[in-house]
């Protein structure tokens, strides 16, 4: 099993810098013990203008069988001989990927203490793999085309040619092996090694060892910075995790979260914040009121009741709960048979998981389960999955957005998805003075970016309605105060079929965030 990495250079930036990057001296042949055999690193050439490092993995298939590691392609052979006579000593499979991690662990991290900054500097690279097994399930593709699909989006120039079964008998056709050459004018060695670590097992379509849950963490660590945006990330994830669907779904959810966070230039932890580590709800939002020693209906319950009343008023049957959080409103919608389809959308993976547990989706009767879907998505990007609904709900959502991002949400919901009705609730900032435990000038929740009083909310609702061809009705939710109004304010938007507002307002973000259901759906 063989692989070579080549680079070029000049007298000022010699190609032998490759030795510093790999932490392997060009003047020595080095040997390393791995779980599957002996790995040898040597340099066929090492000069200022050209340098090549080679990795040779000497696999002992008999030792693998004796150690009980024959669980991959040859683990359940039709004939016992297949455990001993197979391609593992020769073809660059997941065995080579594990050897890469063992031998070049520091290089994969992009660390070079002896030459600070060298690891971050892109350089010309050429990677040669004389024999790579490429197998695929029906519909996934195989052969040289598969290698192109995986490596070209990462900026590699791919030369892949199928190896014939026997050159002396061309009529026998091609084998499942490919001769692979990857080249790039500007690439970081650490990135190249991480990509090979992931994509070699993906090309093979099988792993020689049991895929445990920690493989998800390994995949995401090695795929950081490139996998979330790869057009074939679903295929890569599925094949890397040996088609274990639970692990694949978990990985895809985390990849989508990383992609959405990167699009918003935020950390994933900032985006995945719909579930508090402590109390589920803010004290000022949902604890209700104490009057004469008796507890009244909580504000959260009053809010849900007001939303349900507004939806029934519109006659909506198909409802999208945008920013569904932990699924409280979805649970209420499912209790009413008039709501025949409910879609819950949230950017937070933790919130979707909590919603699935709250709704008991895994134990829900099939007929009811067919009415609900939970999907991951960001509301500041257009999403084809949101189109065609009778109504959409934004329950305590808009105040969690930075104000400059609000026009993007407005277009995504009112302009692109364009449901017949939209229900929006948000805190009434004027009512905050009635909560003695809320310090003056503070917002009700730590993640709120703003809170509007009644006049500000009215101005926003009127502007959005006029821009997108809706009429709007503003309603109070919760106990009315003669001076400051109710604690929550609700806007019911109805599509004005006679209105004309097809133009997109200026400065509107219209990027598409639609992702396959496989990557976002939680059921």
Backbone torsions as a table, in degrees:
resi	resn	phi	psi	omega
1	UNK	NA	121.4	-166.7
2	UNK	-135.8	145.5	174.7
3	UNK	-151.8	142.7	176.8
4	UNK	-128.9	147.8	177.9
5	UNK	-124.5	123.4	-177.0
6	UNK	-122.4	151.4	174.7
7	UNK	-147.0	164.9	176.9
8	UNK	-121.5	164.7	-178.7
9	UNK	-163.3	-167.5	178.8
10	UNK	-133.8	178.3	178.8
11	UNK	-63.9	-33.3	179.1
12	UNK	-75.7	-37.1	178.6
13	UNK	-126.3	77.0	-171.8
14	UNK	-63.5	148.9	178.5
15	UNK	-65.5	-23.3	-179.5
16	UNK	-68.9	-3.8	170.4
17	UNK	-58.3	-18.9	176.9
18	UNK	-55.9	-34.2	178.5
19	UNK	-64.2	-39.0	176.2
20	UNK	-65.7	-39.4	-178.2
21	UNK	-67.8	-38.1	-178.9
22	UNK	-87.1	-10.4	-176.5
23	UNK	59.2	37.2	177.8
24	UNK	-135.1	123.3	-173.8
25	UNK	-70.8	131.2	180.0
26	UNK	-65.2	-19.7	-176.5
27	UNK	-88.8	2.9	-176.6
28	UNK	-132.2	150.8	168.4
29	UNK	-95.5	126.9	-175.6
30	UNK	-120.0	146.5	-178.1
31	UNK	-123.8	140.1	-178.0
32	UNK	-134.3	138.6	175.8
33	UNK	-87.1	131.0	175.6
34	UNK	-120.5	175.3	-178.8
35	UNK	-68.0	-12.9	-172.3
36	UNK	-123.9	4.7	179.9
37	UNK	149.9	-164.2	-178.6
38	UNK	-99.6	131.8	176.1
39	UNK	-107.3	134.7	-178.8
40	UNK	-120.2	133.4	176.2
41	UNK	-117.6	127.1	178.5
42	UNK	-149.1	168.0	-175.4
43	UNK	-120.0	103.4	176.0
44	UNK	-61.7	-29.7	175.6
45	UNK	-145.2	146.2	-179.5
46	UNK	-154.5	99.6	179.0
47	UNK	-146.2	177.8	-179.1
48	UNK	-65.0	-35.9	-174.6
49	UNK	-89.7	-28.2	-178.7
50	UNK	-149.7	140.6	178.8
51	UNK	-146.9	136.3	-179.9
52	UNK	-132.4	128.1	173.8
53	UNK	-109.1	136.3	-178.3
54	UNK	-119.6	142.2	175.1
55	UNK	-118.4	119.9	178.0
56	UNK	-115.1	120.4	179.1
57	UNK	-106.5	116.3	-179.4
58	UNK	-96.3	100.2	-175.5
59	UNK	-95.1	134.9	176.4
60	UNK	-105.1	99.7	-176.8
61	UNK	-63.3	-29.6	179.4
62	UNK	-68.0	-42.3	178.1
63	UNK	-63.9	-35.6	178.5
64	UNK	-61.8	-44.4	179.6
65	UNK	-64.3	-43.0	-178.0
66	UNK	-65.5	-29.9	178.3
67	UNK	-83.6	-0.9	-179.7
68	UNK	76.3	25.8	-177.4
69	UNK	-103.3	14.4	-177.7
70	UNK	-87.8	51.0	-173.7
71	UNK	-99.1	-1.1	-175.1
72	UNK	-82.3	-133.6	-178.7
73	UNK	-57.3	-35.4	-176.4
74	UNK	-99.6	11.9	-176.1
75	UNK	-72.6	-30.0	177.8
76	UNK	-126.2	66.0	-172.6
77	UNK	-75.4	158.2	174.5
78	UNK	-69.5	-29.7	179.0
79	UNK	-129.4	143.2	-177.7
80	UNK	-60.1	-27.0	-178.9
81	UNK	-62.5	-27.4	-178.0
82	UNK	-64.1	-19.8	176.5
83	UNK	-69.2	-25.3	-175.2
84	UNK	-107.9	-28.8	-179.9
85	UNK	-111.6	101.9	-177.6
86	UNK	-154.5	-177.1	-174.4
87	UNK	-89.9	0.2	-170.3
88	UNK	-62.5	-31.0	176.9
89	UNK	-72.0	-12.3	-168.1
90	UNK	-120.0	-31.0	-172.3
91	UNK	-101.5	140.2	-175.5
92	UNK	-78.0	90.0	-176.6
93	UNK	-109.4	-155.9	178.7
94	UNK	-65.0	-20.9	175.5
95	UNK	-61.7	-41.8	178.7
96	UNK	-69.2	-35.6	178.1
97	UNK	-60.7	-42.7	178.4
98	UNK	-66.2	-37.4	177.7
99	UNK	-65.0	-38.5	176.1
100	UNK	-56.5	-46.6	-178.6
101	UNK	-65.1	-34.6	-178.8
102	UNK	-73.3	-46.5	-172.0
103	UNK	-83.2	-36.7	-174.3
104	UNK	-115.7	35.3	-175.9
105	UNK	-57.6	-46.8	-178.3
106	UNK	-67.9	-39.7	178.5
107	UNK	-62.9	-36.7	179.7
108	UNK	-66.5	-25.5	178.7
109	UNK	-81.7	-8.4	-178.6
110	UNK	72.9	35.6	-177.8
111	UNK	-109.2	131.6	175.0
112	UNK	-148.5	84.8	-173.4
113	UNK	-67.5	-31.1	-178.5
114	UNK	-73.0	-23.4	178.8
115	UNK	-133.4	78.2	-177.0
116	UNK	-55.3	134.9	178.4
117	UNK	89.2	-16.8	-177.4
118	UNK	-65.1	-39.6	-176.9
119	UNK	-67.4	-24.5	-179.6
120	UNK	-85.8	-5.8	-174.6
121	UNK	-91.0	118.1	177.0
122	UNK	-64.5	151.2	-179.9
123	UNK	-150.9	163.8	176.7
124	UNK	-65.3	134.4	179.0
125	UNK	-135.2	144.0	171.5
126	UNK	-136.8	125.5	-177.6
127	UNK	-117.2	128.1	-178.2
128	UNK	-117.7	130.8	176.8
129	UNK	-130.4	103.8	-173.7
130	UNK	-65.0	-28.6	-177.5
131	UNK	-147.2	112.0	179.3
132	UNK	-122.4	122.1	176.4
133	UNK	-73.2	132.9	179.2
134	UNK	-128.0	109.0	178.2
135	UNK	-124.0	150.5	-179.2
136	UNK	-148.4	148.5	173.5
137	UNK	-75.0	168.2	-179.6
138	UNK	-57.0	129.4	177.6
139	UNK	87.9	-8.9	-178.5
140	UNK	-91.8	-20.1	-177.4
141	UNK	89.5	165.2	-179.2
142	UNK	-159.1	-177.9	175.2
143	UNK	69.6	-158.4	-176.1
144	UNK	-59.7	-34.5	-178.8
145	UNK	-61.5	-35.5	178.3
146	UNK	-63.9	-42.6	179.0
147	UNK	-62.3	-40.1	178.3
148	UNK	-63.7	-44.3	179.7
149	UNK	-59.3	-34.3	-175.0
150	UNK	-84.9	-38.6	-171.7
151	UNK	-97.6	-31.8	-177.0
152	UNK	-60.3	-41.8	179.3
153	UNK	-62.1	-15.2	179.8
154	UNK	-91.6	4.4	176.6
155	UNK	95.5	6.4	179.7
156	UNK	-85.5	143.8	167.4
157	UNK	-89.2	118.9	-168.5
158	UNK	-106.9	125.2	170.8
159	UNK	-116.2	107.5	-177.1
160	UNK	-127.8	126.6	179.5
161	UNK	-133.4	135.9	-179.2
162	UNK	-71.3	142.1	178.2
163	UNK	-93.4	126.4	-179.8
164	UNK	-66.6	153.6	176.5
165	UNK	-59.0	-43.3	177.4
166	UNK	-154.4	117.2	-178.0
167	UNK	-60.0	-26.3	-180.0
168	UNK	-76.1	-16.5	-179.4
169	UNK	-131.0	74.7	-176.3
170	UNK	-60.0	-24.1	-179.4
171	UNK	-67.5	-13.9	177.5
172	UNK	-73.5	-17.7	176.3
173	UNK	91.2	-166.7	-175.0
174	UNK	-95.1	151.7	175.9
175	UNK	-86.7	-179.2	176.1
176	UNK	-86.8	11.5	-176.7
177	UNK	-106.6	147.5	-176.1
178	UNK	-129.0	137.9	171.1
179	UNK	-88.4	120.1	-169.2
180	UNK	-119.9	128.5	174.9
181	UNK	-125.7	124.8	177.9
182	UNK	-115.8	133.9	178.9
183	UNK	-140.3	148.5	178.7
184	UNK	-153.4	141.7	179.0
185	UNK	-76.4	-32.0	-178.0
186	UNK	-138.2	104.7	179.9
187	UNK	-148.5	144.8	174.3
188	UNK	-84.8	133.9	-179.1
189	UNK	-60.7	-40.2	-179.2
190	UNK	-60.2	-42.0	178.7
191	UNK	-63.1	-42.6	-179.4
192	UNK	-60.7	-44.5	-179.1
193	UNK	-66.6	-40.0	177.6
194	UNK	-63.4	-41.6	179.9
195	UNK	-65.5	-41.1	176.9
196	UNK	-64.2	-39.6	-180.0
197	UNK	-58.3	-37.5	179.5
198	UNK	-83.0	-44.7	-166.6
199	UNK	-84.1	-21.1	176.1
200	UNK	-63.0	-49.3	174.8
201	UNK	-63.2	-31.0	179.7
202	UNK	-66.7	-43.5	177.3
203	UNK	-60.3	-44.0	-179.2
204	UNK	-64.3	-36.6	-179.2
205	UNK	80.5	7.2	179.3
206	UNK	-153.0	155.1	175.6
207	UNK	-119.8	150.6	-177.3
208	UNK	-86.3	-3.0	-178.1
209	UNK	-132.3	165.1	-179.4
210	UNK	-67.7	131.6	-178.8
211	UNK	-87.5	107.8	-179.5
212	UNK	-94.2	166.7	179.8
213	UNK	-56.4	-28.2	-179.2
214	UNK	-69.3	-10.4	175.8
215	UNK	-64.9	-26.3	176.4
216	UNK	-62.8	-45.2	179.0
217	UNK	-64.1	-39.4	178.7
218	UNK	-63.6	-42.8	179.8
219	UNK	-62.5	-47.2	-177.4
220	UNK	-68.6	-34.4	177.9
221	UNK	-67.2	-46.2	-179.9
222	UNK	-71.5	-26.9	-178.1
223	UNK	-92.4	5.6	-177.4
224	UNK	-60.4	128.8	176.8
225	UNK	91.7	-13.8	-178.9
226	UNK	-137.8	-30.1	-173.4
227	UNK	-73.2	-39.4	-176.4
228	UNK	-59.9	-33.4	-178.8
229	UNK	-96.8	4.7	-178.2
230	UNK	-74.6	131.6	-179.4
231	UNK	-62.9	-19.2	179.9
232	UNK	-108.3	27.9	-175.0
233	UNK	-62.9	-32.0	178.1
234	UNK	-66.2	-44.3	178.1
235	UNK	-63.7	-45.3	-179.4
236	UNK	-60.5	-47.0	-177.4
237	UNK	-63.7	-45.1	-178.2
238	UNK	-61.4	-46.8	-176.5
239	UNK	-74.9	-36.4	178.9
240	UNK	-62.4	-37.3	-178.6
241	UNK	-93.3	21.7	174.6
242	UNK	53.3	36.1	176.1
243	UNK	59.3	29.0	172.4
244	UNK	-82.1	106.0	-164.9
245	UNK	-67.0	-33.3	178.8
246	UNK	-65.2	-45.0	178.8
247	UNK	-68.0	-38.3	179.9
248	UNK	-62.2	-44.7	179.9
249	UNK	-62.8	-41.9	-179.8
250	UNK	-62.4	-44.2	-179.6
251	UNK	-66.1	-40.9	-178.7
252	UNK	-65.3	-36.9	177.4
253	UNK	-63.1	-42.8	-179.5
254	UNK	-70.5	-34.5	176.7
255	UNK	-66.9	-41.5	179.0
256	UNK	-65.1	-38.3	177.0
257	UNK	-62.3	-42.7	179.1
258	UNK	-63.7	-39.0	-179.8
259	UNK	-66.3	-42.9	-180.0
260	UNK	-67.8	-38.1	178.7
261	UNK	-65.3	-41.3	179.1
262	UNK	-64.7	-38.2	178.9
263	UNK	-63.4	-32.6	179.0
264	UNK	-92.2	2.8	-179.0
265	UNK	56.0	46.7	179.1
266	UNK	-133.4	163.4	174.5
267	UNK	-76.5	149.5	-179.3
268	UNK	-58.9	-34.9	-179.3
269	UNK	-65.3	-31.0	178.4
270	UNK	-70.0	-34.9	-178.5
271	UNK	-77.6	-41.0	-176.2
272	UNK	-87.8	63.5	-173.0
273	UNK	-124.2	19.0	-176.1
274	UNK	-76.0	-12.6	178.6
275	UNK	-115.4	117.3	178.2
276	UNK	-72.2	143.3	176.8
277	UNK	-69.8	-24.8	179.5
278	UNK	-102.0	-116.2	-179.1
279	UNK	-65.8	146.3	-178.3
280	UNK	-69.1	-38.3	-174.7
281	UNK	-129.1	156.1	176.5
282	UNK	-69.0	139.0	-180.0
283	UNK	-56.7	-35.6	-175.9
284	UNK	-84.0	-5.3	-179.3
285	UNK	-100.1	-42.0	-163.8
286	UNK	-135.2	12.9	-179.6
287	UNK	-85.3	-10.2	177.5
288	UNK	83.8	-169.0	-177.0
289	UNK	-119.4	148.2	174.1
290	UNK	-107.4	119.0	179.9
291	UNK	-131.6	120.7	178.5
292	UNK	54.2	37.3	176.5
293	UNK	77.4	3.3	-179.7
294	UNK	-115.4	138.6	-179.3
295	UNK	-84.0	130.8	176.1
296	UNK	-92.1	177.0	176.1
297	UNK	-61.3	135.1	-176.6
298	UNK	-64.7	156.7	178.6
299	UNK	-62.8	-36.0	178.6
300	UNK	-60.9	-42.5	178.6
301	UNK	-67.0	-40.5	177.8
302	UNK	-63.1	-37.4	179.5
303	UNK	-65.4	-45.9	179.6
304	UNK	-62.7	-39.8	178.3
305	UNK	-61.1	-43.2	179.5
306	UNK	-64.2	-38.9	179.0
307	UNK	-66.3	-45.4	179.3
308	UNK	-61.1	-41.2	178.2
309	UNK	-61.5	-42.1	179.8
310	UNK	-65.6	-40.3	179.7
311	UNK	-66.5	-42.9	178.0
312	UNK	-62.3	-36.0	179.2
313	UNK	-61.6	-34.7	-179.4
314	UNK	-81.1	-15.0	-177.3
315	UNK	77.8	17.6	-177.2
316	UNK	-66.3	140.2	174.7
317	UNK	-113.9	-34.8	-179.9
318	UNK	-108.3	115.9	-171.0
319	UNK	-124.6	135.7	174.2
320	UNK	-109.3	121.0	176.9
321	UNK	-94.6	102.7	-173.3
322	UNK	-92.9	116.8	-170.4
323	UNK	80.8	52.6	-169.3
324	UNK	-72.1	-13.7	179.3
325	UNK	58.2	-131.3	-175.6
326	UNK	-91.5	12.2	168.6
327	UNK	87.3	17.6	-179.0
328	UNK	-62.2	-46.0	-179.7
329	UNK	-68.3	-37.4	178.9
330	UNK	-60.2	-42.4	178.4
331	UNK	-58.8	-41.1	179.1
332	UNK	-67.9	-38.5	179.6
333	UNK	-64.6	-39.2	-177.6
334	UNK	-68.6	-20.1	178.3
335	UNK	-74.7	-15.0	-178.2
336	UNK	-107.7	116.0	-174.1
337	UNK	-65.5	-16.7	-178.4
338	UNK	-70.1	-20.2	177.9
339	UNK	-91.2	97.7	-170.7
340	UNK	-82.4	-21.1	178.2
341	UNK	-144.7	130.5	-179.7
342	UNK	-129.0	124.7	177.3
343	UNK	-112.1	123.7	175.8
344	UNK	-104.4	128.1	-177.8
345	UNK	-125.3	132.2	175.1
346	UNK	-154.3	146.8	177.7
347	UNK	-77.6	-19.9	-174.2
348	UNK	-87.1	121.1	176.1
349	UNK	-65.6	-40.0	-179.6
350	UNK	-63.2	-39.0	179.3
351	UNK	-65.3	-42.0	179.4
352	UNK	-64.7	-39.2	177.3
353	UNK	-64.8	-42.2	178.1
354	UNK	-64.3	-38.2	178.1
355	UNK	-64.5	-42.1	179.2
356	UNK	-61.5	-39.2	178.3
357	UNK	-68.9	-43.5	-178.7
358	UNK	-61.3	-41.8	-178.3
359	UNK	-80.0	-12.7	-177.1
360	UNK	55.7	50.8	-177.5
361	UNK	-59.3	-34.2	-177.9
362	UNK	-69.8	-20.2	180.0
363	UNK	-115.0	4.1	-177.3
364	UNK	-70.5	139.4	176.3
365	UNK	-54.5	144.9	-173.0
366	UNK	-57.8	-39.0	-178.0
367	UNK	-64.2	-41.6	178.7
368	UNK	-72.8	-39.7	-178.9
369	UNK	-61.1	-30.1	-179.7
370	UNK	-69.0	-12.3	-178.4
371	UNK	-91.0	-8.0	-171.7
372	UNK	-129.9	143.2	171.8
373	UNK	-137.3	143.5	173.3
374	UNK	-117.7	125.6	-179.3
375	UNK	-133.2	153.2	178.8
376	UNK	-93.1	135.0	178.9
377	UNK	-173.7	156.7	177.6
378	UNK	-102.0	131.4	-174.3
379	UNK	-79.5	-3.6	178.3
380	UNK	-93.0	7.7	177.5
381	UNK	-131.0	145.2	179.4
382	UNK	-64.6	146.5	-174.4
383	UNK	-146.5	116.0	-177.2
384	UNK	-61.5	-23.3	-179.4
385	UNK	-67.8	-16.7	-176.8
386	UNK	-90.3	-6.4	-177.2
387	UNK	-79.3	151.2	173.1
388	UNK	90.0	5.1	179.9
389	UNK	-88.6	149.2	178.0
390	UNK	-69.7	-34.9	-176.7
391	UNK	-150.5	151.8	173.9
392	UNK	-127.3	147.7	-179.4
393	UNK	-122.4	131.1	171.0
394	UNK	-117.5	87.2	-175.6
395	UNK	-93.0	108.0	179.1
396	UNK	54.3	50.1	-176.8
397	UNK	-114.7	-46.4	-168.7
398	UNK	-62.0	-31.0	-177.3
399	UNK	-72.1	-8.6	177.4
400	UNK	-89.1	-1.2	-179.9
401	UNK	-100.2	145.2	168.4
402	UNK	-65.0	140.3	-175.8
403	UNK	-54.7	-38.7	177.9
404	UNK	-63.2	-19.7	-180.0
405	UNK	-89.2	-11.2	-174.8
406	UNK	-63.2	-40.5	176.9
407	UNK	-58.0	-31.6	177.8
408	UNK	-65.7	-42.6	176.3
409	UNK	-64.1	-41.9	-179.8
410	UNK	-57.2	-46.3	-179.8
411	UNK	-68.0	-43.5	-177.6
412	UNK	-58.9	-38.7	-176.9
413	UNK	-88.5	-56.8	-172.7
414	UNK	-81.4	-30.6	-176.6
415	UNK	-93.1	-45.0	-175.4
416	UNK	-91.6	-55.4	179.7
417	UNK	-68.3	-44.4	172.3
418	UNK	50.9	58.9	175.1
419	UNK	-70.6	163.3	-179.9
420	UNK	-67.3	-26.9	179.1
421	UNK	-143.9	148.5	176.1
422	UNK	-135.0	130.2	177.0
423	UNK	-110.4	124.3	-179.3
424	UNK	-122.9	129.0	171.2
425	UNK	-121.4	149.4	179.4
426	UNK	-158.9	155.0	179.7
427	UNK	-63.0	148.6	170.9
428	UNK	-93.8	107.9	-175.7
429	UNK	-61.1	-29.4	-179.4
430	UNK	-63.2	-25.8	-177.2
431	UNK	-79.3	-12.2	-174.4
432	UNK	-59.2	-26.9	-178.6
433	UNK	-67.4	-16.3	-179.8
434	UNK	-81.6	-9.0	176.4
435	UNK	-98.1	108.5	-177.0
436	UNK	-66.5	-26.8	-177.6
437	UNK	-82.8	-5.5	-179.8
438	UNK	-96.9	114.6	-178.4
439	UNK	-59.2	147.3	-179.5
440	UNK	-58.7	134.0	178.5
441	UNK	85.0	-6.9	-179.7
442	UNK	-89.2	154.0	175.7
443	UNK	-89.1	163.5	-174.9
444	UNK	-70.8	-25.4	-175.9
445	UNK	-136.8	145.1	-175.9
446	UNK	-62.9	-26.1	-177.6
447	UNK	-93.5	-1.9	177.3
448	UNK	-68.8	132.1	178.4
449	UNK	-93.0	-21.5	177.1
450	UNK	-162.4	163.2	169.8
451	UNK	-143.0	134.2	-175.4
452	UNK	-103.0	147.4	168.9
453	UNK	-82.4	-177.7	-173.2
454	UNK	-64.8	-38.8	-179.1
455	UNK	-67.7	-41.1	-179.9
456	UNK	-66.0	-40.0	178.7
457	UNK	-66.8	-41.0	177.8
458	UNK	-60.5	-45.1	180.0
459	UNK	-60.7	-44.1	-179.9
460	UNK	-64.0	-47.5	-177.6
461	UNK	-61.9	-42.7	179.2
462	UNK	-63.6	-40.9	-179.6
463	UNK	-64.8	-45.3	-180.0
464	UNK	-64.6	-43.8	179.8
465	UNK	-59.8	-44.8	-179.6
466	UNK	-67.1	-37.8	-176.8
467	UNK	-69.4	-33.7	-172.1
468	UNK	-114.8	7.9	174.1
469	UNK	80.6	40.7	177.7
470	UNK	-119.8	158.3	163.8
471	UNK	-102.7	157.9	-175.9
472	UNK	-139.9	142.3	177.7
473	UNK	-126.2	122.9	-178.9
474	UNK	-97.0	133.3	-177.2
475	UNK	-134.1	147.8	174.8
476	UNK	-83.8	150.7	175.8
477	UNK	-131.2	126.7	-179.9
478	UNK	101.5	-179.8	-176.7
479	UNK	-62.1	129.9	-178.5
480	UNK	-81.7	136.0	173.9
481	UNK	-113.3	130.3	-174.9
482	UNK	-59.9	-29.3	-175.8
483	UNK	-93.5	-44.5	-171.6
484	UNK	-113.5	-1.3	177.8
485	UNK	85.7	-157.7	-177.8
486	UNK	-93.8	159.5	-178.2
487	UNK	-67.9	-28.1	-179.8
488	UNK	-124.3	146.2	175.8
489	UNK	-120.8	140.1	-176.3
490	UNK	-122.3	136.8	174.8
491	UNK	-118.3	126.4	175.5
492	UNK	-106.8	109.1	177.9
493	UNK	-94.1	134.5	174.0
494	UNK	-123.5	135.7	179.9
495	UNK	-65.0	125.3	179.2
496	UNK	-91.2	100.0	-176.3
497	UNK	-64.0	-20.4	178.3
498	UNK	-87.3	-13.7	-177.8
499	UNK	-80.4	157.0	178.4
500	UNK	-125.5	106.5	179.5
501	UNK	-145.8	56.7	-177.0
502	UNK	-83.8	-14.9	-177.8
503	UNK	-74.3	144.0	177.3
504	UNK	-84.8	125.9	178.4
505	UNK	-56.7	153.3	-179.1
506	UNK	-62.0	151.6	176.3
507	UNK	64.3	28.0	179.8
508	UNK	-93.4	132.4	175.9
509	UNK	-81.5	127.8	-177.1
510	UNK	-125.3	28.2	179.6
511	UNK	-67.2	148.2	-177.0
512	UNK	-96.1	128.3	179.0
513	UNK	-115.1	18.3	-178.2
514	UNK	-62.8	132.6	178.2
515	UNK	-128.4	156.3	178.6
516	UNK	-60.5	148.8	179.6
517	UNK	-57.8	-31.1	-178.8
518	UNK	-60.6	-31.9	-178.2
519	UNK	-85.8	-19.2	-173.5
520	UNK	-121.2	-17.8	-171.4
521	UNK	-80.9	138.7	177.4
522	UNK	-123.4	110.5	-177.2
523	UNK	-136.3	NA	NA
